[in-house]
Amino acid sequence: MTIRHLVGGVSALALAATALLGAGSAANATEGYFQTGYGTIQKAQSGAGVANPEDAMSLSVNPAGLVSIGDRFNAAFTVFSPQRDVTANGFGMLPGGTTTSESNFFLMPNMAYSRQIDAQSAWGVAVFGNGGMNTDWPGMARAFAACGGGTGLFCGGQAGVNLEQMFVSVGYARRMGDFSVGVAPVFAIQKFRASGLAAFTGFSASPTNLTNNGDDWSYGAGVRAGLQWNVTPGVRFGLSGQTPIWSTKFDRYSGLFADGGSFDIPANVTAGVAWDAMPGVTLMADYRHIFYASVPAIANTSATLGAVPLGASGGPGFGWRDVDVFAFAAAWKVTADATLRVGYSHNTNPVRSQDAFFNIFAPGIVTDHVSAGMSYQLNKNSGIDLAVAYVPRARLDGVDMFGQPISLSMEQYEVSLGYSYKF
């Protein structure tokens, strides 16, 4: 390893960290609000590949894979477009007809750097983000009787929430015969903002810390660990798990999130297999479980709204359940330089009908992801990766706080372009 390579990699990652928090990273093709893959290769495969590391961004999924990818730098940008709607009959709190959330295009970068220490060990660092909890509902005029002169969905003008999460992970991996193991501390920065929620001030334990308080920041840390087992020359098994990322509270929104603004990032675990079915063709299948129900601000039911104050211990949340994800993918090395990829994943819906109203703020209700992409080696050092994904429209029916029918819907589009450099 040279000083030039080390400084160059770390400098690029620092630039990515700055860009990530400034690029509107609050929404992405989601399993709840976790991304369906972080690097471009993962995105082309709908998140599958815990047992098949191919680039430095594998660190974000399974740090054990670092010993299999060599000296490499990866960078990528993703353009994402979510289409979010809410429909109501106009006889409850919400205006009649369909309202569409604005701010429908987001840009998210990620970067990673890996380096072999020796033939049996390697280290790496990655910067990436999560998203999905973002809405921007317009401040449309309302009938005076409904809002007393107010505007917007919740009578407080333009309304919505914005959650941005950035992760910096530094990993180490070691190979021991047919097994590789890896560990990676994960450091997180979260930024959150809520606006236009004035209609809920009477339901909050701290009304001045509920809405329109600008950006608030939270910091946390956890650990990801993983292993990879080469079962036979053509079959690999991967297992990876991440602890909760224990985080500081959002003090400016202690009147919104349960337990005085507490908002940890939930733990998750992934297991999968990769099979080299024939020369140049690899098939992958992964299972992932995300423990949303362990975070009260996310998991507490909103059905207690009015009985328990927002922000209080045990206060109302989004009512999210744990999510199970099943991902399948294939990679076909067509030539020495070109690889084609396809993927499909299905996840359970974290939101129940009884919590539909509160999830107008963040309708993470999509369940299916279809993706495709390719990788092309430009020369012995440089390569490009491309991924496209479509998330079919999902719909959730429920009622508002006055018992009137409402319906949430969302569909998503995504394009990702990545660059890879082999040292």
C-alpha atoms as one frame of an Amber mdcrd trajectory, in Angstrom:
protein
   0.000   0.000   0.000   1.340   3.464  -0.870   0.718   6.727   0.981  -0.662
   8.170  -2.255  -3.291   5.431  -2.524  -4.263   5.740   1.136  -4.553   9.541
   1.102  -6.422   9.492  -2.209  -8.950   6.950  -0.979  -9.577   8.678   2.335
  -9.853  12.119   0.690 -12.424  10.845  -1.795 -14.456   9.279   1.009 -14.415
  12.519   2.964 -15.784  14.266  -0.123 -18.528  11.631  -0.380 -19.491  12.160
   3.254 -19.940  15.869   2.630 -21.904  15.283  -0.575 -24.158  12.644   0.944
 -25.599  14.950   3.584 -26.067  17.743   1.062 -27.610  15.745  -1.766 -31.151
  15.185  -0.547 -30.497  11.614   0.526 -33.776  11.189   2.319 -35.499   8.841
  -0.068 -34.422   5.726  -1.916 -35.782   2.417  -3.188 -36.670   1.014   0.170
 -37.379  -1.923   2.455 -39.138   0.254   5.003 -36.476   2.939   4.876 -33.411
   0.715   4.332 -31.990   0.788   0.825 -32.311  -2.176  -1.512 -28.546  -2.397
  -1.914 -25.963   0.346  -1.480 -23.437  -0.012  -4.315 -24.434  -0.092  -7.993
 -23.790  -3.843  -8.302 -26.032  -4.508  -5.290 -28.738  -2.272  -6.771 -28.626
  -4.107 -10.121 -29.227  -7.329  -8.160 -32.069  -5.970  -5.950 -29.834  -6.214
  -2.887 -28.762  -9.856  -3.303 -25.087 -10.795  -2.921 -24.188 -11.234   0.762
 -22.273 -14.379  -0.305 -20.848 -12.920  -3.541 -18.609  -9.866  -2.911 -17.520
  -8.040  -6.070 -16.505  -4.517  -5.091 -15.500  -2.410  -2.095 -19.147  -1.516
  -1.298 -19.554  -5.153  -0.215 -18.314  -3.837   3.133 -21.761  -2.259   3.652
 -23.401  -5.703   3.492 -20.803  -8.251   4.625 -17.336  -7.134   5.792 -16.031
 -10.711   5.441 -15.998 -10.187   1.671 -13.156  -7.660   1.847 -10.539 -10.419
   1.483 -12.037 -11.440  -1.883 -12.018  -8.156  -3.826  -8.421  -6.874  -3.783
  -7.307  -3.243  -3.898 -10.198  -1.211  -5.209 -11.973   2.137  -5.121 -15.681
   2.523  -5.949 -17.835   5.604  -6.378 -21.444   5.904  -7.513 -24.364   8.296
  -7.835 -28.001   7.280  -7.769 -30.903   9.350  -9.107 -34.137   8.312  -7.446
 -37.748   9.325  -8.077 -40.538   8.319  -5.648 -44.171   9.078  -6.536 -46.263
   9.435  -3.336 -50.014  10.102  -3.138 -52.738  10.259  -0.510 -56.442  10.079
  -1.383 -59.333  11.030   0.926 -63.066  11.688   0.638 -62.889  15.195   2.120
 -65.173  14.533   5.100 -62.368  14.088   7.640 -59.151  16.010   8.349 -57.730
  15.667   4.821 -58.922  17.491   1.681 -60.972  15.500  -0.822 -59.378  13.895
  -3.862 -55.750  12.905  -4.431 -52.807  14.954  -3.150 -49.330  14.263  -4.549
 -46.113  14.832  -2.638 -43.649  17.189  -4.308 -39.795  17.003  -4.415 -39.713
  13.844  -6.506 -36.036  13.665  -7.520 -33.107  12.901  -5.226 -29.381  12.387
  -5.754 -27.396  10.055  -3.494 -23.655   9.297  -3.706 -21.688   6.464  -2.122
 -17.988   5.609  -2.043 -15.802   2.776  -0.758 -12.138   1.855  -0.642 -10.591
  -1.558   0.061  -6.983  -2.639   0.488  -5.276  -5.995   0.938  -2.985  -6.162
   3.967  -1.564  -9.543   2.943  -2.821 -12.695   1.236  -5.134 -13.515   4.160
  -6.396 -10.145   5.380  -7.777  -6.824   4.163  -9.317  -3.593   5.389 -11.734
  -1.078   3.908 -13.863   1.990   4.501 -17.262   2.916   3.032 -19.610   5.908
   3.088 -23.271   5.321   2.234 -26.783   6.283   3.299 -30.335   5.150   4.037
 -33.594   6.850   3.207 -37.301   6.552   2.560 -38.879   8.752   5.227 -39.481
  11.833   3.111 -42.620  13.700   2.062 -43.327  17.229   0.829 -47.078  17.819
   0.801 -48.168  21.149  -0.794 -49.783  23.946   1.199 -53.025  24.006  -0.775
 -55.971  26.205   0.259 -58.577  24.538   2.457 -62.209  25.181   3.257 -62.429
  27.514   6.262 -64.640  25.108   8.199 -62.081  22.325   7.858 -58.968  24.259
   8.877 -60.151  27.506  10.423 -58.236  29.482   7.799 -55.253  27.139   7.669
 -53.794  25.529   4.557 -52.230  22.212   3.605 -52.996  18.606   4.557 -52.729
  19.252   8.302 -53.824  22.914   8.381 -50.250  24.099   8.996 -49.191  24.985
   5.442 -46.706  22.959   3.437 -46.164  19.736   5.388 -43.821  16.777   5.515
 -40.808  15.151   7.102 -37.251  14.618   5.932 -34.884  12.010   7.383 -31.312
  11.689   6.115 -28.917   9.042   7.415 -25.218   8.809   6.580 -22.997   5.875
   7.588 -19.219   5.629   7.745 -17.989   2.057   8.206 -14.400   0.882   8.639
 -13.910  -2.876   8.300 -11.311  -5.605   8.712 -11.510  -9.161   7.333  -9.386
 -12.277   7.586  -9.432 -15.562   5.674  -8.949 -18.867   7.531  -9.059 -21.735
   5.071 -12.554 -21.960   3.571 -13.897 -19.336   5.987 -13.571 -15.565   6.009
 -14.698 -13.371   8.888 -15.035  -9.618   9.093 -15.983  -6.886  11.526 -16.851
  -3.255  10.830 -17.760  -0.542  13.344 -20.468   1.708  11.884 -20.783   5.405
  12.718 -23.994   7.237  11.814 -25.175  10.820  11.443 -28.905  11.489  11.145
 -30.612  14.720  10.128 -34.352  15.227  10.584 -36.868  17.972   9.885 -40.675
  18.142  10.215 -43.010  20.935   9.147 -46.693  21.728   8.795 -47.866  19.500
  11.652 -49.560  22.232  13.685 -52.803  20.242  13.863 -51.059  17.806  16.237
 -49.766  20.307  18.818 -52.682  19.484  21.129 -51.604  15.848  21.108 -47.952
  16.444  22.036 -46.167  16.246  25.379 -43.927  19.089  24.163 -45.781  21.180
  21.552 -42.843  23.534  20.963 -40.688  20.536  19.968 -43.117  19.014  17.479
 -42.840  20.830  14.149 -41.188  23.667  12.203 -37.963  23.601  14.219 -35.594
  23.262  11.269 -32.938  20.571  10.974 -31.953  18.541  14.023 -29.002  16.156
  14.259 -28.410  12.798  15.908 -25.193  10.768  16.192 -24.717   7.073  16.854
 -22.622   3.946  16.485 -22.965   0.182  16.153 -21.111  -2.814  14.721 -21.564
  -5.043  11.675 -19.939  -8.489  11.532 -20.052 -11.247   8.950 -18.670 -14.491
   7.648 -18.316 -16.202   4.296 -17.943 -19.953   3.834 -16.731 -21.494   0.592
 -18.832 -24.641   0.891 -17.551 -26.129  -2.379 -15.532 -24.588  -5.244 -18.767
 -23.292  -6.780 -21.006 -22.613  -3.758 -20.616 -19.881  -1.144 -22.627 -19.058
   1.974 -22.704 -15.611   3.571 -24.035 -14.377   6.903 -23.971 -10.809   8.179
 -25.573  -8.951  11.064 -25.588  -5.420  12.396 -26.387  -4.328  15.946 -28.755
  -1.429  16.519 -27.040   1.892  15.941 -27.584   3.506  19.316 -28.102   7.206
  18.700 -28.526  10.492  20.510 -32.017  11.994  20.632 -33.620  14.509  18.280
 -34.128  17.151  20.982 -35.896  19.626  18.673 -38.486  16.930  17.926 -38.851
  15.465  21.404 -42.571  16.292  21.139 -42.950  14.114  18.042 -40.896  10.943
  18.496 -41.660   8.580  21.372 -39.437   8.638  24.464 -38.484  12.283  24.089
 -37.007  12.201  20.590 -35.247   8.828  20.732 -34.576   7.437  17.233 -32.122
   4.524  17.101 -31.442   2.746  13.794 -32.704  -0.849  13.943 -30.572  -3.990
  13.809 -30.657  -6.302  10.806 -29.359  -9.724   9.767 -28.782 -11.177   6.280
 -28.035 -14.724   5.091 -27.566 -15.926   1.547 -26.005 -18.302  -0.946 -24.217
 -17.829  -4.254 -23.916 -20.653  -6.790 -21.717 -20.639  -9.882 -24.274 -22.597
 -11.897 -22.107 -22.702 -15.027 -19.001 -20.909 -16.288 -19.723 -17.170 -16.151
 -23.174 -17.513 -14.522 -23.766 -16.927 -10.794 -27.150 -17.277  -9.102 -27.828
 -15.640  -5.714 -30.546 -15.839  -3.072 -30.619 -13.757   0.138 -32.887 -13.427
   3.149 -32.811 -10.303   5.326 -34.667  -9.397   8.527 -34.888  -5.783   9.728
 -35.859  -5.259  13.380 -37.999  -2.114  13.069 -40.194  -3.253  15.974 -37.278
  -2.704  18.381 -37.372   1.105  17.923 -40.363   2.654  19.765 -40.537   5.810
  17.612 -40.955   3.596  14.553 -42.828   0.637  16.036 -45.331   2.062  18.557
 -48.832   2.060  17.133 -50.407   5.378  16.176 -53.760   4.051  17.454 -52.924
   5.543  20.883 -52.914   9.096  19.425 -55.097  11.167  21.740 -54.714   8.743
  24.640 -50.904   8.945  25.005 -49.090  12.193  24.078 -46.684  12.326  21.161
 -43.117  12.343  22.466 -44.027  10.691  25.768 -42.684   7.372  26.993 -44.632
   4.800  24.988 -46.037   7.582  22.812 -47.509   7.025  19.346 -45.224   6.030
  16.476 -45.544   4.831  12.894 -46.674   1.330  13.866 -44.032  -0.426  11.780
 -43.493  -4.165  12.121 -40.278  -6.060  11.432 -39.598  -6.566   7.730 -38.588
  -9.799   5.988 -36.838  -9.465   2.624 -36.301 -12.184  -0.004 -33.917 -11.257
  -2.829 -32.915 -13.240  -5.926 -30.383 -12.328  -8.600 -28.298 -13.608 -11.485
 -25.024 -12.334 -12.928 -23.864 -13.455 -16.392 -20.326 -12.715 -17.519 -21.049
 -12.391 -21.233 -17.472 -11.544 -22.224 -14.198 -10.997 -20.389 -15.198  -7.339
 -19.968 -19.025  -7.315 -19.739 -21.341  -8.715 -17.065 -25.143  -8.506 -17.182
 -27.220  -8.545 -13.966 -30.883  -8.930 -13.016 -32.616  -9.022  -9.649 -35.939
  -9.208  -7.876 -36.776  -8.742  -4.213 -39.935  -8.861  -2.135 -40.330  -7.482
   1.358 -43.216  -7.568   3.768 -45.040  -4.287   4.290 -44.063  -2.723   7.636
 -47.273  -0.662   7.850 -50.680  -1.944   8.942 -53.971  -0.395   7.845 -54.667
   0.881  11.365 -51.543   3.080  11.110 -52.126   4.378   7.576 -53.015   7.909
   8.691 -49.795   8.561  10.636 -47.759   7.095   7.768 -48.876   9.892   5.453
 -45.695  11.505   6.812 -43.521   8.640   5.518 -45.382   6.067   3.381 -42.737
   3.314   3.235 -45.279   0.798   1.938 -43.668  -0.617  -1.234 -42.975  -4.352
  -1.340 -41.541  -5.383  -4.724 -38.344  -4.356  -6.533 -37.273  -5.303 -10.075
 -33.781  -4.385 -11.250 -31.242  -4.888 -14.026 -27.805  -3.620 -14.861 -24.393
  -4.283 -16.270 -20.707  -3.929 -15.451 -18.116  -3.139 -18.122 -14.345  -3.180
 -17.723 -12.941  -0.227 -19.701  -9.322  -1.299 -19.250  -7.229  -3.276 -16.778
  -7.857  -0.677 -14.044 -11.140   1.124 -14.713 -14.710  -0.117 -15.001 -18.247
   1.251 -14.955 -21.444  -0.155 -13.425 -25.034   0.693 -14.312 -28.256  -0.230
 -12.525 -31.913   0.591 -13.098 -34.789  -0.368 -10.826 -38.552  -0.105 -10.799
 -40.765  -0.447  -7.730 -44.404  -1.111  -8.710 -47.066   1.026  -7.108 -48.217
  -0.240  -3.719 -51.395   0.894  -1.962 -52.502   0.884   1.658 -56.070   1.671
   2.744 -57.018   2.936   6.188 -58.914   5.701   7.975 -58.006   9.111   9.353
 -58.373  10.116  13.010 -62.085  10.829  12.407 -62.733   7.406  10.890 -62.946
   8.610   7.292 -61.417   6.393   4.524 -57.970   7.284   3.163 -55.551   5.566
   0.812 -51.760   5.846   0.518 -49.833   4.852  -2.594 -46.241   4.918  -3.811
 -44.132   3.774  -6.759 -40.426   4.381  -7.380 -37.843   4.666 -10.161 -34.075
   4.546  -9.792 -30.946   4.847 -11.957 -27.435   4.335 -10.573 -24.067   4.873
 -12.285 -20.837   3.722 -10.679 -17.099   3.801 -11.352 -14.560   1.244 -10.144
 -10.762   1.446 -10.100  -8.511  -1.530  -9.425  -5.091  -0.623  -8.079
